């Protein structure tokens, strides 16, 4: 007679299930033990500022060549080439024309051609002395030459600020290539104020030219009588400029009078208000809200700055967006040197909004003239005292 196998009861199944859960670490019985505690990630090393050299003579601008070597302008009128580590002998580059080295004038910024590997042009701005009827006057000019060995060949001036005027202040000047390989040149108003609003002059302007000095066809049209090449107006003394890594727009920093230093986005045809509007005050006025030029507020006639410094000026100089991997926590932030402020400023951004500002190394007593990012993600800094510094971890 065939026997029928008994089916397990529901209680038997439940007991088996509980036994399995317990055996897998859900309770008593054999257990795999506690989960290992994850090893904490060590904190990132603090930034370290080191001096690579301190024998430069009033360095002003810095450019990094494709092989990592450095070109540094010295305000008295020389360009030197440095090893990629910034140390060793400084090699003089010949071919630089005479400069009007006095006051704030001299040899200023330097930039290399976007296609330097095939067209090794070096561009530099300088205060150019006047000749003939302009003797005793000066104006910001831009020249370029092909770098062959340690010489600039075929040097030619491709832009001249007009008109040349007397005085030794507010020459600007930074050089920045746009994504379309046109060249932006920032120009001070030579301490004259009103010419910044005069479209017949290029004082107090940003201009945009082609690499050979010709004019792009899509520059803004300001109408009859406007000087060719003007991109934006109403600037005082823009000594910092950098291209935004995402938008490709030109950001500039410029000196105010007593307070009122600004960070702006220099857009085609825009007017930034100097000397009609400023959050700064005229020299000699008691510092406070009441002395702000034109009441301070720029809008709606003029463009409001993204951020400004009051009640005193830091005199911003040099500007760089951080895009390196060495400091991931600084990605997309903006760095500015400062002269009167004697510090390196770090600006945290959210889009085009400055959400915070902090100063670094203000205890060193250095005038930070320029800031550039090195190929390895470190920051290279020039000081008026003649130092080349490296900020790295």
C-alpha positions as CSV (number, residue, x, y, z in Angstrom):
1,X,0.0,0.0,0.0
2,X,1.5,3.4,-1.1
3,X,2.2,5.7,1.8
4,X,1.3,9.4,1.6
5,X,4.2,11.9,2.7
6,X,3.0,14.3,5.3
7,X,3.1,18.0,4.4
8,X,4.9,20.3,6.9
9,X,2.6,22.5,8.9
10,X,2.7,26.3,8.6
11,X,4.3,26.4,12.1
12,X,7.1,24.2,10.9
13,X,7.7,26.5,7.9
14,X,7.7,29.6,10.1
15,X,10.3,28.0,12.5
16,X,12.5,27.1,9.6
17,X,12.4,30.6,8.2
18,X,13.3,32.1,11.6
19,X,16.2,29.7,11.9
20,X,17.5,30.8,8.5
21,X,17.2,34.5,9.5
22,X,19.1,33.9,12.7
23,X,21.8,31.9,10.9
24,X,22.3,34.9,8.6
25,X,23.1,37.3,11.4
26,X,19.6,38.4,12.2
27,X,19.8,37.3,15.9
28,X,21.3,34.4,17.9
29,X,23.2,31.4,16.6
30,X,26.2,31.6,14.3
31,X,27.0,35.2,13.2
32,X,29.4,36.9,10.8
33,X,30.2,39.5,13.5
34,X,29.9,43.3,13.4
35,X,30.6,45.1,10.1
36,X,34.1,46.6,9.9
37,X,34.3,50.3,10.7
38,X,35.2,52.2,7.5
39,X,38.6,53.9,7.5
40,X,38.1,57.6,7.7
41,X,39.3,59.6,4.8
42,X,42.3,61.7,5.9
43,X,41.8,65.4,5.7
44,X,43.3,67.1,2.6
45,X,46.7,68.7,3.3
46,X,46.5,72.4,4.0
47,X,47.6,74.8,1.2
48,X,51.3,75.7,1.4
49,X,52.8,79.0,0.1
50,X,56.4,78.7,-0.9
51,X,58.8,81.3,-2.4
52,X,60.3,80.1,-5.6
53,X,62.5,83.2,-6.1
54,X,62.7,86.8,-4.7
55,X,65.0,88.5,-7.2
56,X,62.6,89.7,-9.8
57,X,62.4,93.5,-10.4
58,X,58.9,94.8,-10.0
59,X,57.3,91.9,-11.8
60,X,53.9,92.7,-13.4
61,X,52.6,89.9,-15.7
62,X,53.1,86.2,-16.0
63,X,52.4,83.7,-18.9
64,X,53.0,80.0,-18.9
65,X,54.5,78.5,-22.1
66,X,53.3,75.1,-23.4
67,X,56.4,73.4,-22.1
68,X,55.7,74.9,-18.6
69,X,58.4,77.6,-18.7
70,X,57.4,81.0,-17.6
71,X,57.5,84.5,-19.1
72,X,57.6,87.3,-16.6
73,X,57.4,91.0,-17.4
74,X,59.3,93.5,-15.3
75,X,58.0,97.0,-15.1
76,X,61.2,98.7,-16.1
77,X,61.0,97.1,-19.6
78,X,62.3,93.6,-19.7
79,X,60.8,90.1,-20.2
80,X,62.6,87.1,-18.5
81,X,62.1,83.4,-19.2
82,X,62.1,81.1,-16.1
83,X,62.3,77.4,-15.8
84,X,59.0,75.5,-15.2
85,X,59.9,75.3,-11.5
86,X,60.4,79.1,-11.4
87,X,64.0,78.7,-10.2
88,X,67.4,78.8,-11.7
89,X,68.8,81.5,-14.0
90,X,66.4,84.1,-15.4
91,X,67.0,84.5,-19.1
92,X,66.4,87.9,-20.7
93,X,64.3,88.1,-23.8
94,X,65.5,90.6,-26.3
95,X,63.3,92.7,-28.7
96,X,61.1,94.6,-26.2
97,X,60.6,98.3,-27.4
98,X,61.2,101.3,-25.1
99,X,58.6,101.8,-22.4
100,X,57.7,104.8,-20.3
101,X,58.6,103.4,-16.9
102,X,57.4,105.9,-14.4
103,X,54.7,105.9,-11.7
104,X,52.3,103.1,-12.6
105,X,53.6,102.8,-16.2
106,X,56.1,100.5,-17.7
107,X,56.0,97.0,-19.2
108,X,52.7,95.5,-18.1
109,X,50.9,92.3,-19.1
110,X,52.0,89.4,-21.3
111,X,50.1,86.6,-23.1
112,X,50.9,84.0,-25.6
113,X,49.1,83.2,-28.8
114,X,46.3,80.5,-28.5
115,X,48.1,78.7,-31.3
116,X,51.6,79.2,-29.9
117,X,52.9,75.8,-30.9
118,X,52.5,76.7,-34.6
119,X,52.5,80.6,-34.4
120,X,54.8,81.5,-31.5
121,X,53.6,85.1,-31.0
122,X,54.0,86.7,-27.6
123,X,51.8,89.7,-26.9
124,X,52.6,92.4,-24.3
125,X,51.1,95.7,-23.1
126,X,53.1,98.6,-22.0
127,X,53.0,102.4,-21.5
128,X,54.4,103.7,-24.7
129,X,56.2,107.1,-24.7
130,X,55.0,109.7,-27.1
131,X,57.1,111.1,-29.9
132,X,57.1,114.4,-31.8
133,X,54.0,116.4,-31.0
134,X,53.2,113.8,-28.3
135,X,56.6,114.0,-26.5
136,X,56.2,114.0,-22.8
137,X,52.9,112.0,-23.0
138,X,52.2,108.3,-22.9
139,X,49.5,105.8,-23.6
140,X,48.9,102.1,-23.2
141,X,49.9,100.1,-26.3
142,X,50.0,96.4,-27.3
143,X,52.7,94.8,-29.3
144,X,53.6,91.3,-30.4
145,X,56.7,89.5,-31.6
146,X,57.6,85.9,-32.5
147,X,59.5,84.2,-29.8
148,X,62.5,82.5,-31.4
149,X,65.0,81.3,-28.8
150,X,65.5,84.1,-26.4
151,X,64.5,86.9,-28.9
152,X,61.3,88.5,-30.0
153,X,61.4,88.9,-33.8
154,X,59.1,90.9,-36.1
155,X,58.0,93.0,-33.2
156,X,55.2,95.4,-34.1
157,X,52.7,97.5,-32.1
158,X,49.2,96.3,-33.0
159,X,47.2,98.7,-30.8
160,X,47.6,102.2,-29.3
161,X,45.4,103.9,-26.8
162,X,44.2,107.2,-28.0
163,X,44.9,109.9,-27.2
164,X,48.3,109.8,-25.4
165,X,48.2,112.1,-22.3
166,X,50.5,113.4,-19.6
167,X,50.7,111.7,-16.2
168,X,51.9,108.3,-14.9
169,X,48.8,106.6,-13.6
170,X,46.0,104.3,-14.6
171,X,47.3,102.5,-17.7
172,X,45.4,99.3,-17.0
173,X,46.2,96.8,-18.5
174,X,45.5,93.1,-18.9
175,X,45.5,90.9,-22.0
176,X,43.0,88.0,-22.4
177,X,42.2,85.9,-25.4
178,X,38.6,85.0,-26.0
179,X,37.5,81.6,-27.2
180,X,37.3,83.0,-30.8
181,X,41.0,84.0,-30.5
182,X,40.2,87.7,-30.4
183,X,42.2,89.7,-27.9
184,X,40.7,91.8,-25.1
185,X,42.7,94.7,-23.8
186,X,41.8,96.5,-20.5
187,X,42.6,100.2,-20.5
188,X,42.7,102.7,-17.6
189,X,41.4,106.3,-17.9
190,X,44.8,107.8,-17.0
191,X,43.4,109.4,-13.9
192,X,41.3,111.8,-15.9
193,X,37.8,110.4,-15.1
194,X,35.5,111.8,-17.8
195,X,37.3,110.2,-20.8
196,X,35.9,106.9,-19.6
197,X,32.5,108.0,-20.9
198,X,33.9,109.6,-24.2
199,X,33.5,107.2,-27.1
200,X,35.9,109.2,-29.2
201,X,38.7,108.1,-26.9
202,X,39.9,104.7,-25.7
203,X,40.7,105.8,-22.2
204,X,38.7,103.9,-19.5
205,X,37.6,101.2,-22.0
206,X,38.0,97.5,-22.8
207,X,38.8,97.0,-26.5
208,X,38.7,93.9,-28.6
209,X,41.0,93.4,-31.5
210,X,42.1,90.6,-33.8
211,X,45.6,89.0,-33.2
212,X,47.1,91.2,-36.0
213,X,45.5,94.4,-34.6
214,X,42.6,94.5,-37.1
215,X,39.1,94.8,-35.8
216,X,36.5,92.1,-35.5
217,X,33.4,92.6,-37.6
218,X,31.1,91.8,-34.7
219,X,32.4,94.4,-32.3
220,X,29.6,96.6,-30.8
221,X,28.6,99.6,-33.0
222,X,28.5,102.8,-30.9
223,X,27.7,105.2,-33.8
224,X,29.4,108.1,-35.6
225,X,32.4,109.5,-33.9
226,X,33.1,106.4,-31.7
227,X,36.6,105.1,-31.6
228,X,37.0,101.8,-33.4
229,X,37.6,98.7,-31.3
230,X,35.7,99.7,-28.1
231,X,34.0,96.7,-26.4
232,X,32.8,98.3,-23.2
233,X,33.2,101.7,-21.4
234,X,33.0,103.4,-18.0
235,X,36.0,101.7,-16.5
236,X,38.5,103.3,-14.1
237,X,41.7,101.3,-13.9
238,X,41.1,97.6,-14.7
239,X,44.2,95.7,-13.6
240,X,42.7,92.2,-13.5
241,X,40.9,90.2,-16.3
242,X,40.1,86.5,-16.8
243,X,37.9,84.5,-19.1
244,X,35.1,82.5,-17.3
245,X,35.8,78.8,-17.9
246,X,32.2,77.9,-18.5
247,X,30.5,81.0,-20.1
248,X,33.6,82.3,-21.9
249,X,32.7,85.8,-20.8
250,X,35.4,88.4,-19.8
251,X,35.5,89.2,-16.0
252,X,37.5,92.3,-15.0
253,X,38.5,93.8,-11.7
254,X,39.2,97.5,-11.4
255,X,40.3,100.0,-8.9
256,X,37.9,102.4,-7.3
257,X,38.9,105.7,-5.6
258,X,38.4,105.6,-1.8
259,X,36.6,102.3,-1.8
260,X,34.4,101.2,-4.8
261,X,36.8,98.6,-6.2
262,X,34.7,96.4,-8.5
263,X,34.4,93.0,-10.2
264,X,32.4,93.2,-13.4
265,X,31.6,91.1,-16.4
266,X,32.7,93.2,-19.4
267,X,29.9,92.7,-22.0
268,X,29.6,94.1,-25.4
269,X,28.3,97.7,-25.5
270,X,27.9,97.9,-21.7
271,X,28.7,101.0,-19.6
272,X,30.0,100.5,-16.1
273,X,29.5,104.1,-14.9
274,X,32.8,105.6,-14.0
275,X,33.2,108.4,-13.1
276,X,29.4,109.2,-12.8
277,X,28.7,106.3,-10.5
278,X,30.8,104.6,-7.9
279,X,30.4,103.1,-4.5
280,X,33.7,104.8,-3.7
281,X,34.3,108.4,-2.6
282,X,36.5,111.1,-4.0
283,X,39.9,111.3,-2.3
284,X,39.8,113.6,0.7
285,X,36.1,113.1,1.4
286,X,35.1,111.7,4.7
287,X,34.4,108.0,4.1
288,X,30.8,106.9,4.3
289,X,27.7,106.4,2.2
290,X,27.0,110.1,1.7
291,X,30.1,110.7,-0.4
292,X,29.5,107.9,-2.9
293,X,29.8,109.2,-6.4
294,X,26.3,109.7,-8.0
295,X,24.8,108.0,-4.9
296,X,26.7,104.8,-5.6
297,X,23.9,102.8,-7.2
298,X,24.7,102.2,-10.9
299,X,21.4,100.8,-12.2
300,X,19.4,101.3,-14.3
301,X,21.6,103.6,-16.5
302,X,24.8,101.7,-15.8
303,X,25.8,98.2,-14.9
304,X,25.9,97.2,-11.3
305,X,29.2,95.5,-10.2
306,X,29.0,91.9,-9.1
307,X,30.7,92.8,-5.9
308,X,32.6,95.9,-4.6
309,X,34.8,96.8,-1.7
310,X,34.0,99.6,0.8
311,X,34.9,101.7,2.7
312,X,38.5,101.5,1.6
313,X,40.1,100.0,-1.5
314,X,42.1,96.8,-1.8
315,X,43.4,97.8,-5.3
316,X,42.7,94.5,-7.1
317,X,45.4,93.2,-9.5
318,X,45.5,90.0,-11.5
319,X,42.5,87.7,-11.8
320,X,42.2,84.0,-12.3
321,X,39.4,81.3,-12.3
322,X,40.5,78.1,-10.6
323,X,40.0,75.0,-12.8
324,X,42.7,72.7,-11.5
325,X,42.6,69.3,-9.7
326,X,45.0,70.1,-6.9
327,X,42.3,72.0,-4.9
328,X,39.0,70.4,-5.8
329,X,37.3,72.5,-3.1
330,X,38.2,75.6,-5.1
331,X,36.9,74.5,-8.5
332,X,35.2,77.4,-10.3
333,X,36.2,80.0,-7.7
334,X,37.8,83.4,-8.5
335,X,41.2,84.6,-7.2
336,X,42.3,88.2,-7.2
337,X,45.6,89.7,-6.0
338,X,45.5,93.1,-4.3
339,X,47.9,95.9,-3.8
340,X,46.6,98.2,-1.1
341,X,44.9,95.2,0.4
342,X,48.1,93.2,0.5
343,X,46.4,89.9,0.3
344,X,45.2,87.1,-2.1
345,X,41.4,87.2,-2.3
346,X,39.3,84.1,-2.9
347,X,35.7,84.7,-4.2
348,X,33.2,81.8,-4.1
349,X,30.6,82.0,-6.9
350,X,27.2,80.6,-7.6
351,X,26.7,81.2,-11.3
352,X,27.5,84.9,-11.7
353,X,26.8,85.7,-8.0
354,X,29.6,86.3,-5.6
355,X,28.4,84.5,-2.4
356,X,31.4,85.0,-0.2
357,X,34.9,86.6,-0.2
358,X,37.9,85.8,2.0
359,X,41.4,87.1,2.1
360,X,44.5,85.0,2.4
361,X,48.1,85.7,3.4
362,X,47.3,89.3,4.5
363,X,49.9,88.9,7.3
364,X,52.8,88.8,4.8
365,X,52.7,92.5,3.9
366,X,53.0,91.7,0.2
367,X,51.4,93.5,-2.8
368,X,50.0,90.7,-4.9
369,X,50.3,91.9,-8.5
370,X,49.3,88.8,-10.5
371,X,47.8,85.4,-10.1
372,X,47.9,82.5,-12.6
373,X,47.2,78.8,-12.5
374,X,50.1,76.5,-13.3
375,X,49.6,73.3,-15.4
376,X,49.7,71.1,-12.3
377,X,46.9,73.1,-10.6
378,X,49.0,75.2,-8.3
379,X,48.6,78.9,-8.2
380,X,51.6,81.2,-9.2
381,X,51.7,84.6,-7.6
382,X,53.8,87.7,-8.4
383,X,54.5,90.3,-5.7
384,X,55.7,93.9,-6.2
385,X,58.6,93.0,-3.9
386,X,60.0,90.8,-6.6
387,X,58.8,87.4,-5.4
388,X,57.4,84.5,-7.4
389,X,55.3,82.4,-5.0
390,X,53.7,78.9,-5.4
391,X,50.5,78.0,-3.6
392,X,50.1,74.2,-3.7
393,X,49.5,71.1,-1.5
